[in-house]
Amino acid sequence: MDTNRFGALATLIEDRVKPALGDVSHAEAAALSALYFRPGIYANALPPLVGLCQPGVARMLRGLERRGYVRRRPAVGRVVPIELTEEGREEVTRFHAARRDALNSLLAPLAPEERRLLAALADKLLQAAIPSRAEGRRTCRLCDYERCGETGCPVEAKVDKVDGGVDWRGEYQNGRRPI
């Protein structure tokens, strides 16, 4: 596949998946996903995951709070624990299902063996593209962690090689800071 075809495919995937987010932005979806899969995460852990500066994250969280998706708990020192509301959990479930449906519709023309081959190639590309734990977190910011399959997540496997098996999905819980 030449780079132009690969670029066109990436654009097509983005165009098909973006509507799945509904009325939440990409950064908001990443924050909601982080809160869903990492209960106990603190607001100060979100900037690298969502691609915003700390003041931008604070504004985003205020907006998500006004819409009823999150609530702030009392500050612990200078950090603020954030949690999803029931509406927030429902929104994450909704956009993950819509994203999965959009991706399944793109994969529908492929036979099962072609899907397995494409998955193997995607695994290889993902592992080659992940130089650090931080990049792994950014790459998986919209992933539904429960759906990586029996073979496991290729990004997590690469991160384990990079950092020696640190629990990178749980690293922001209970006030722990990333290394």
N, C-alpha and C positions, 0 to 999 in steps of 0.2 A: 504494500500500500504506500503510495507516495505521500509526501507531507500534505499536499493540497487535499487529497481525499480524507486523510486523517483529520485535518482541520475542519473540513466540511462535516464529517461525522460528529466531531466534538460540538460544533455549532448546532447541528440537528438535535443532539442529545440535550444540550442546554435549552434550546427553544421548546422542546417537548416537556422537559422536567420543570422549567420555571413556573408554568401555570399551576403546577401541583401545590406550590406554596400558598396559593390563595392570596389572602390579604396580608400576609406577613412577608417582610423583606428577607433576603438571603441571610443577612446578619441576625435578624430576629429568629429565623428558623434555626440557625446554628445555636443561638443562645437557648432556645426552648429545648432543642435536642440535648444539649449539654446538661441542662437541668433535669431532663427526663432520665437520662442514662447515668448521670452522676449526682444523685441526690446529696445535698449537703455542700455543693459547690458554692464558693464565695464569688461575689461580684468582681473582685480584683483578679480573678482567674480568667474572666471572659475575653478581655481585649485580644490576646493572640488567637483565640478560637474563632472570634467573629470578625476580626479585621478592623476593629475600631479602637480609637484611643480611649482612655479611661473616662473622660468627660462624655464622649460619644456613647459609651456603654451605659453611663448613668442616665443619659437622655432616653436611650432605647428602653432601658428597664422601666423608667417612669411611664413611657408609652405603653409597654406591655402590661404594666400594673393598672393603668387606666382602663385598658381593654379587658381586664379581668383574667389575664393569663398567668401572672406571677404575683407573689406577695413577698415583701421584705420582712425578715425577722429582725429582732433587735440586734444592733451592732455588737460585735465582739471585738473590742478595741477599735481598730480603724477599718475592720472588714465587716461587710454586711452579708449575712447569709440570705440567699434567695431561694424560694421554693415555688414549684408549679402549683397552681390551683387545679381543681378538677377540670375547669374549662381549658387550662393550659395543657393538661395531659390529653384531653380529647383532641385539641388542635394538633399536637405532635402525632398522635395516632392517625388523624385524618391526613395530614400532609405526607406522612411516611407511606400510607396506603396509596395515596394518589401518585406519589413519586414511583412507587413500585409498579402500579398499573401503567404509567406512562412508559417506563422502561420495558415492561413486558410486551407492550404493544410494538415497540421498536424491535424487540427480539423475536416477535411472532413468526416472521418469515424463515427463521433458521430452524433446521432440523435439530433434534436432540444432540446428535454428535457434533454439529456445528456450534451449538451453544457451549458444549463442554470444551471444544477447542478455543472458542473465543474467551471463555472464562480462564483457561490456562494462560492464554496470551495476556489477558488483562492482569492476572496475578503477576506474571513476569514483569510487565511494564510498571505496575504499582510498586513492586519490590525494588526495582532498579531506580525508581524516582524518589525514594524516601531516604534522604541522607541523615535524618535526625528524628528524634521523638517529637519535636515541635512541628516538623513537617507532617508527621503521621497524624498528629492531632488535627491539623488544618485539613488534611486530605479527608479525614473521616468525620468532618464536622456535621454532615447531614446524614450519615449512615444510621441505619437501624441495626444496632449492634447485635440484636437477637437473630438476625437473618444471614449471618456470614456462612452458614452451611456447615456440613460435617467436616469439611476440610479445613475450616478455620479461616481467619482473616489474614490475607497476605500482608497487609500493612502492619498488623500487630506482630506477625512473625518477623518482619524486617526490623521493627522497633525493638523486639526482644534481642535480636542479634546486635543492634547498635548499642543498647543500654544495659544489656545483661539481664533482662527479664523484669525490670521495674514495672509495677502495676500502673501503666501510663493512663489507663482509663479512670483510675481512682485517685490519681495523684493530687487532685485539688480538693479532696474531701477533708473535712475536719481541720481546715486551716493550713494543710500542708502546702508548701510552695513547690512549683516545678523546679527541677534541677537545671 
